[in-house]
């Protein structure tokens, strides 16, 4: 067995071992092998930071933006390269098709090292060792969930026997042809994701000592929140309801009454504190300097995509998500064609240092409302949740009499989610799983799934089968 060499990065002061000024330092600190990494809690936590860092890199940039531009609430420039991802002409050699795959499998591989090697080489407190393994399992589960949404054929449309992903659950140990994996089914991948999250729950802590650390590292609440999402996508509504209710028992998460506290104006790039609504996120504002992660260049700096008038007008004129979270953005844009177009306030720092929300309480509440509606039809609890979300945005609520059928209620929940979580990098997935059209209404079911990168098929000696609709 070869040693895996770690490039230790001191990332995200969430790990609690970084400099006292709580700034992010992205410079490599050392190169260590497995036995050295797991000799002490200090080196193990620095390596654990590398998993979170890799998840951050994988989850931002094109991964985030592609999921948003797939819908028509964003206008795009005529020469936008992102048109490939909704135009129906995507191919298996596309740069982002390949890099999203690679970046998430890097997360998976380093997580595998923790899960596999701590029991062998770990020499520090056993409770903390188990916690580190649990955090690695959360990261692996999140990576596999995103990969499944993009590459699993029919994974979002109940094709559980469809081609999913190769389930790599041990560390990569160099190229060995006999170890090459074929694709597991979507159901098998969902099962592994749920297994990882369920096992992680046993050893994850309730918190990590302070507000930001507890929202930037996996906790029990984080795992329950992710289970709520995964079960919803898998259409196991009873399991979604159970996970949502478990997450909601943690009283340190509250729906923020002020949207501008949830998504604060941070023009100066100060280190900010996550709102109590955030369950898990990336504390970008803690970076000591600028960190380019790709979202701002789309929404703020260059405004290559902007919010359509149709989307703005679809919201109530008094909706605070319209009046407070949509604005003109970068005042230094000179192009007269886009200068006064509107963009999202969720990314407003000129130096690209806004914290990024990954899981927040509003989503879990909407998950619960949707699961209840699927199970019970029109019901008072789902309606009460919708009312809670709407009243936070300055709108009047609903009563059960507003809905004549289960379908009416589900439509209202889908619309609320669409507005509430806009620009948060999941819209594509939500629309596919609820059978709503993407920007290109003529996309076939095959075209809604990314091709497996041709490079990966070639390296696998064609053991990886290409998705239907793409040539091998």
N, C-alpha and C positions, 0 to 999 in steps of 0.2 A: 504494500500500500504506500503510495507516495504521500509525502507531506504536502498539505495545501499551505501556501505562503500567504499570510495576511498582510495587506497594507493597512496598518492601523491609522485610522483618522479620528481626531478628536472632534466629533460632530455633535451638534445640538447639545447645548448645556443641559438638556433633559437628562443626560446620563449622570449628572451630579459630580463629575470628576474634572470638570474643565475650570478654566481660570476664574478667579473670584469676581471678575467683572461680567460674568455670564455672557460673554461674547462667543460667537461661533468661530472656530479656527479650522479651516479646511486643509491646512498644510499637513502632509504625511508626517507622522511622528517616528515610525519605525517599520521594519519588515520583520515579522516573526513567523515561526512555524507553529503548528498546532500545539505541540507539547508545551511550548513557551507561553502561548496565548492563554491556555487554560490552567496555568500554574498559579495564577492569582486573580482575585476579583477585579483588580484594577485593569490588567491587560485584557481580561475577558470582556469587561464593559466597554473598553475602547474598540474591541472587535465587534461587539454587539452594535455599537454606533454605526459601524460600516454597513450592517444590514439595513438599518433605518435610512441611512444615507442612500443606499442603492434603491430602496423603495421610493424615496423622495424623487430621485432622478427618473426612475421608471414611470412614476405616476403623474409627472408634470410635463410641460412642453407639449409635443404633438399628441401624446396619449390623452391628455386632458382636452386639448383643443379639438381634435378630431371628433370626439364624442359630442361636442357642442355644434360644430359647423355642419354636422349631419342633419340638423334641423334648420328650418327656414326662419327661425327667429333672429338669425344673423344674416346680414347682407355681406357680400364679399367683393373684393376687387376682381375685375375681369380676368386678371392674370394669376389669381391665387392658386398656388400649388395644392391647396387643400381640396380643390374641386375633385381631385382624383378619388377621394374617399366617400363621395356620395354620387359621383357621376356614372358609376357602373362600369368603369374601364380600368379598374385596379388590376395590377398584375403581381406575380409572386416575387419579382425582383425589386419592388418598390423599397426605397430607403427606410421609410417609417414602418412598413410592414415587417421588415427585418429587425429594425432596432427596438421596437416595442417588445418583440419576442425575446431578443437577446437580453435586454435590460431586466425584464422580469425573471428570466431564468438565471441571471446573475444573483438576484435576490434569493431565489430558491436554492441555488448551490451553496451560498454562504450560510443560509439557514440550515441546510442539511448538515453542514460541518458541525454546527452547534449541537444539533439533535443527535448526531452520530458520535461525536468525539468527546463531548463533556463527560459522558459516563466512563470513557476510557482514560482521559487525561486530566479530568477536573480534580483540582487539589484545594479548592476553597470551600466555603460553607455550603453544605448540601442543599439547604433551603434556597439559597441564591442560585446555585447551579440549576435547580429545577425551575426556578423563575426564568432564568435565561433561556432554557430550552422552550418554555412556554411562550416567551416573547418571540423566539425564532419560529415557532409553529404558527403564531398569529401572522407574522410577516409572510411565511410560505403560503398560508391560506389566502391572504389578500392578493398575493401575486398570481396564484392559480385562478382565483375568481376573475380577475381582470383579463387574464389570458383566455379564459373560457368564454367570456363575453365577446371578445374580438374574434377568436379563432375556432371555437367549438361550433361545428356545423349543426344549426338548429338548437343550440344550447339555451337560447332565450325563447324558443317557440315550442317547447315540450317534446322535442325530438331527443329523448333521453338515450336512445340507442345510437344516436348520431356520433360521428367521429369527433372525439374530444381532443385530449392532449396526451403527450407522453408523460407518464407519472414518474418523474425522476425524484426518488425519495432517499437517495444516498449521495454522498459527495462525488462530484466528477473526479475521476482519477486517470485522466488522460484518455486518448482515443483507443478503445478496445472494441473491435467489431462485434465480438460476442455479447457485449453489454448494450448494444444499440436497442432502443425501445421502440415499439410500435405505439400507435395512438390508442389510449383507453377510450371508452365511451364517455359521453357527457355525464351519464349517471355515475359512472365510476369516479370521475373527477369531482363531481358534486359531493359524493360520499366521502372522498378524502378531505376535501375542504372542511366539511362538517366535522369529521373526525379530528382534524387538527385543532379546530376551534373549541370543540368539546373537551378534548384532552388539555388544552391550554388553560381552560377555566379552573382546573384543579389547583394549579400552581401560580397563576397570575395574582398579584396583590390587588387590593381594593384601590390603592393609590400609591404614588411614588413620593409622597412627602410634601409636595407643593403643587400649586395650581397648574403651572405650565408642564412640569414633568409628568403629572398625572394625565395630561391630555396629549402629550407627545410620545408617550410610551404605552404599550398595551397594558390594560388592566382588565379585571373581570367585566366591568361595564363595556369596555371596548369589544371584548369577545362576544358578549351578548348582543351588542349593537350589530356586529358583523353577521352573526347568526340570523338576526332579524332580517337583514338584507338578503342573505343567501337563500334562506328558506322562502322568502317572498318570490325571488327569481325562480326558484325551483317549483313554485306553486304548491308548497306544503304549508297551507295557510294556518293550520292548527299549530305546527311547530313555530311558524313566524309569530303567532300570537303569544305563545309561551315565552319565546326569547325576548320579544318586545316588552312583555310585562316584567320579566326578570330584570331587564336593563332599567326599566322605569322605577325599580325599587331603590336605586342608588340616588340619595337625596342631594348629592353635590352637583347635579346637573339640572338646570332650570331653563325653561324657554325664556329667552331674553326679551324683556318688554320693549327694548330700544334697538331697532335695527342698526342704528349708527354706533351702538356699542358692540353689536355682533360683528359688523363690518366697519371698523372705525376709519375715519380719515387719518392717514398717517403720512402727511406731506413731508415731514422731517425725517422719516425713517427711523423713529425711535423704537427701542425695544418695547414691544407691547405685551399685554397679558391676555391670554385667551378668555373669551366670554365663557360664562358658566354653561352656555348651550353647547359648546364644542366638546365632543366626546373624544375625538382623535384628530390630530392635524399636524402640520409641519410648521415649526416656529421660525419662519424665514427671517423675521425681523431681528432675531438674535444673531444673525450673521454679521461679523465685524467687517462690513464693507458690502459692496453690491454682489448679488448672486443672480446671474441670468438663468432663469428657468423656463423661458419660452412663452409663458402665458401673457405677460405684459406686452411683449412685442406685438401681440395680436390685439389685445383689448385696450391698451393704454398708449404705449409709446408710438406705434405706427398706425394704429387703428385700421389694420388691414381687414378686419371684420368689425361690423358695427351693428347695433341693435336696429331692427327694422321698425318702421313706423307702424306696420301692421301689428307687430308684437306689442309695442307700447300701447296702441289703441285698444288692444284686446283686454287690457287691464282697466279696472275701474279708475276713473280720474282721481279718486281720493286714496287709492291704494298706495301705501308708503313704499312698497316695493317698486312703484313707478315714480313717485315724487322724490324719494330719497336715494334709491339704489340705481337709478338711471341718470346719467349726466353726460356732459360733452367731453370730459376727460382732458387729455393733454392739450394745454392751451398753446403750445408751441408748434403744432402742426400747421404747415403753410399751404398744403394742398387745398385749394378752395372747394374741390369736389367732396372732400370728406371732413373738412375742418369742423363743421358744425353738426356732424352726425353724432348720434348718442352712443355711449358705451356703458359698460357695467361699472358701478361704484365698488364692486367687490374686490377689484384690484386697482387701487388708486395711488399707490406710492410711486413717484417718478423714477426712483432707483430700483424698482422691482423687489421691494422688501416687505410685501404684505404676507402675513401668515396665511397658510392655506388650510381650509377646512376640508376634512376627508369624511368624517362621520359627525353629524350633529343631531340634537334632540328632535328638531322639527321633522327630520326624515323618519326617525323611529316612530314618532307619533303617527305620521301618515302611513307607515308600514302597518301599524296596528289597525288604523282605520280601514285600510284596504283589506287586510286579512279578515276583519270582522264582517265587512260588507260581503266578501266572497262566501263566508260561512253562514251568515244570518240574514243577508239581504239588507233592507232598510232597517237601521237600528239606531237607538239614541246615542250610544257611545261613539260610534263613528261620526255622527252628526256633531256631537259635542267637541270632538277633536278638530273637525273642520272649523267650527266656530272659534275655537281657541286660536288656531293659526290665523284665521281671517281677522279676528279682533285685534291681534297683535299688530296687524298692518292697517288698522284704522277702519276696517270694514264691518258691516253688520253680519251677524251670524245666521245660521240656518236653524230650522226646526224639521222634524221628520216629515211634516206635511209638505215640505218643499220637494219631496222626492216620491214619484209615483211607482218607482220600481228599483230593483237592485242595480240595473244598468244606469239609471239616472244618478244614483249615489256614486257608483264607481266613476262615472264621467266627471262628476264634481271633484272627486278625490284626485283623479288623474290630472285635471286642470290645475288644481291647487298645487300639486307636486311640480308640475311644469313651470309655474310661476315662481314658487318658493325656492326651488333648487336650480333655477336657470344659471348657466355659466359655471356650474360646479363640476362639470366633466362626466356626467352620467346620462345626459338626455338621450343619446342614441340608444343606449341599452333599455331605458324605460319605454321608449316608443316601440322598439322591436318586441319587447316582451308583452306589451299590451295591444299589439296588433294595430298600431297607428302608423300612418305613412311617414317615411323620412322625407328629407328635402326633395329627393327624386322619387316621386310616387310610383315610378315604373320599375324600380329595382325589384329583381326577382329575389326569392328567399335565398338562393345561392349567393347573390351579390351582397346580401346584408352581412355575410360572414367574410372575414379577411381570408386570403389564401395563406397557406403555410409557406413561410419563406423558402424560395427555391434553394437557397444555400443550405438550409437545414435538411431538405429532402436529399440533396446531393451528398451531404456528409453522412446521412443515414443509409446510404446505398439503396435509396428508394424504399427503405422499411417504413418511413413516414409516408402515408398516403395523402395525396393532395385533396383539398376540399372539392366537392362537386362544383362544376362551373368554371374551373381553372385547369389549364393543361399542366401536366406533370413535367 
